[in-house]
Amino acid sequence: MNPPPVGRRLSAIAASISVFASLVVLAIAVPKGISEYSEPIDNEVAPIVGVKNSTTAPVYTVQSGSKTSTAISLGDGLWLAALESVSVDANTQITFPDGSTSSVTMYEAMEDIGVAILESPDSSNSGPALATNDFINPQDSTDLSKFMAVDAFDDNQTVLGPSYTTKQLEHHHDLPISNPECLNGTALLMHGSAINGIIVHMQHRAIVLGTSSIARIMNLVTSH
């Protein structure tokens, strides 16, 4: 009942060819499958595409002693920074996109709204003038989440803060928002390419400056 010797040889050869073909298929298919497979991520969130990457905003790095934060160009050699990020006794300078720097000094300290206006001795070392024609009155807005807070380092969605205010905030119509941890000094409130306001970090909170505060700042720029 045993197959003849030739039949056994043919069966062995066919089996060897079949095993070899299977190994070739596995050698090609398995690495390809592994390279194309990725572990699914639960609750994956799509990244927010911020305006800073698509718009040239007049925000620059300001270095004051050991503190690095954001300064907003007001034009005519003037810059707006958070007062708490500027050391009067330290060397303070603005860094431009090309890496060049310009020393600045205190022009005006507005303690009640937490901002410092810095001045460059050489007015040619200036950024663009700040356009305020699209600025909003933050007290009239019921939702700021459509705006971005854009500083010299990043951009983040804004969120309305707690309903509490202080007498100073009530007087100037400034509005607190709830994400001061993402704010480095000052920032622009932007929607698309439009600049709609200024945000400043002050006393462990972030506030959107109201119309009266903006008017005071721009009056100083005009009289410079």
C-alpha positions in Angstrom: 0.0 0.0 0.0 3.0 2.4 0.2 3.5 4.8 -2.8 6.4 4.1 -5.1 9.7 5.9 -4.4 9.1 8.3 -7.3 5.7 9.4 -5.9 7.2 10.0 -2.5 9.9 12.2 -4.0 7.3 14.2 -6.0 5.2 14.6 -2.9 8.2 15.8 -0.9 9.2 18.3 -3.6 5.6 19.7 -3.8 5.4 20.1 -0.1 8.8 21.9 0.0 7.6 24.3 -2.7 4.4 25.0 -0.9 6.2 25.7 2.4 8.7 28.0 0.6 6.0 30.0 -1.1 4.2 30.4 2.2 7.3 31.7 3.9 7.9 34.2 1.0 4.3 35.5 1.3 4.7 35.9 5.1 8.0 37.7 4.8 6.5 40.3 2.5 3.0 40.7 4.0 3.8 40.7 7.8 6.3 43.7 7.8 4.0 45.7 5.5 1.0 45.1 7.8 3.0 46.1 10.8 4.3 49.3 9.3 0.8 50.4 8.2 -0.9 49.5 11.5 -1.1 52.1 14.3 -2.8 51.7 17.7 -6.0 53.7 17.7 -6.1 56.7 20.1 -9.1 57.0 22.3 -10.8 60.5 22.3 -8.3 62.0 19.8 -8.7 65.7 19.5 -8.1 67.6 16.3 -5.5 70.3 16.8 -6.6 73.9 16.7 -5.1 75.8 13.7 -4.3 79.2 15.2 -4.1 82.5 13.5 -0.5 83.2 14.4 0.7 80.6 11.9 -1.2 82.3 9.0 -1.1 86.0 10.0 1.7 88.4 10.8 0.6 89.8 14.2 2.5 92.8 15.7 3.7 90.7 18.7 7.4 90.5 19.7 9.5 89.0 22.4 10.6 91.3 25.2 13.4 90.4 27.6 13.6 92.2 30.9 16.2 90.9 33.2 15.4 87.2 33.6 11.8 87.6 32.4 10.8 86.8 28.8 7.3 87.8 27.7 5.3 89.4 24.9 5.3 93.1 23.8 2.7 94.5 21.4 4.0 97.1 18.9 2.1 100.4 19.1 4.2 102.1 16.4 6.4 105.1 16.7 9.0 103.2 18.8 6.4 102.4 21.5 5.5 98.9 22.8 2.9 97.6 25.2 3.9 95.0 27.8 2.5 93.6 31.0 3.8 95.8 33.9 4.5 92.7 36.0 6.9 91.3 33.4 9.1 94.5 33.2 11.9 95.1 35.7 12.7 98.8 35.9 16.2 98.1 37.3 17.1 95.6 34.6 18.1 95.9 30.9 15.0 95.5 28.8 15.0 94.9 25.0 12.7 94.0 22.2 13.7 91.1 19.8 12.7 91.4 16.2 11.9 88.5 13.9 15.3 88.8 12.2 17.1 88.3 15.5 18.1 92.0 16.0 17.3 93.7 19.2 16.4 97.2 20.5 16.8 98.5 24.0 13.7 100.0 25.5 12.9 102.0 28.7 9.8 102.8 30.6 7.7 105.5 29.0 4.5 105.1 31.1 3.4 102.7 33.8 -0.3 102.3 34.0 -0.6 100.3 37.2 -4.4 100.3 37.5 -4.7 98.2 34.3 -1.4 96.4 34.6 0.4 97.6 31.5 3.7 99.3 30.7 4.4 101.4 27.6 8.0 101.0 26.6 10.0 103.4 24.5 12.8 102.8 22.1 15.4 105.6 22.1 15.6 105.2 18.3 12.2 105.6 16.8 13.4 103.8 13.7 13.6 100.6 15.8 9.8 100.3 15.7 7.2 97.8 14.8 4.0 98.6 12.9 1.3 100.8 14.4 -1.5 99.0 16.1 -4.8 99.2 14.2 -7.7 99.5 16.6 -10.5 100.0 14.2 -11.8 96.4 14.7 -11.5 96.4 18.5 -14.6 95.2 20.3 -16.0 96.3 23.7 -15.5 93.0 25.6 -18.4 93.9 28.0 -20.8 93.6 25.0 -19.7 90.1 24.1 -21.4 87.1 25.6 -19.0 84.6 24.1 -15.2 85.1 23.5 -14.5 81.5 22.6 -14.4 82.3 18.9 -11.4 84.5 19.4 -7.8 83.5 19.8 -5.2 84.9 22.3 -2.1 85.5 20.2 1.2 86.3 21.9 4.8 86.0 20.7 4.9 82.3 21.5 1.6 80.7 20.8 -2.1 81.2 20.3 -4.9 79.8 22.4 -8.7 79.9 22.5 -10.1 82.4 24.9 -12.8 81.6 27.5 -14.9 84.0 29.5 -13.8 84.0 33.1 -15.8 84.1 36.4 -18.5 86.7 36.8 -16.6 88.5 39.6 -15.1 91.9 39.0 -13.2 94.4 41.1 -13.9 98.2 41.3 -11.0 98.8 39.0 -12.3 96.4 36.4 -15.8 97.8 36.6 -14.4 101.4 36.2 -12.4 100.5 33.1 -14.9 98.0 31.6 -12.1 95.4 31.4 -13.2 91.7 31.3 -11.5 88.8 33.0 -11.1 85.5 31.1 -10.3 82.1 32.6 -7.1 81.0 31.0 -4.3 83.2 32.3 -1.9 80.1 32.3 -1.7 80.3 28.5 -0.9 84.0 28.5 2.7 85.3 28.5 2.5 88.9 29.4 0.3 90.5 26.8 -1.6 89.1 23.8 -3.8 90.2 21.0 -7.4 89.1 20.9 -7.9 88.0 17.2 -10.5 86.5 15.0 -9.1 85.3 11.7 -6.8 88.1 10.6 -8.6 90.8 12.5 -7.2 92.3 15.7 -10.1 92.8 18.1 -8.5 93.7 21.4 -5.7 93.3 23.9 -5.3 90.8 26.7 -3.0 91.4 29.6 -1.9 89.2 32.5 -2.3 91.0 35.8 -2.3 89.7 39.4 -2.8 86.0 38.6 -5.6 86.6 36.1 -6.0 87.6 32.4 -8.2 90.5 31.4 -9.4 91.8 28.1 -8.9 95.6 28.1 -12.1 97.6 27.8 -12.6 100.5 25.4 -11.7 103.2 28.0 -8.4 101.5 28.8 -7.6 101.2 25.1 -8.4 104.8 24.6 -6.0 105.9 27.3 -3.2 103.8 25.8 -3.8 105.2 22.3 -3.9 108.8 23.6 -0.4 108.3 25.0 0.7 107.0 21.7 -0.8 110.0 19.8 0.8 112.5 22.2 4.3 110.7 22.0 
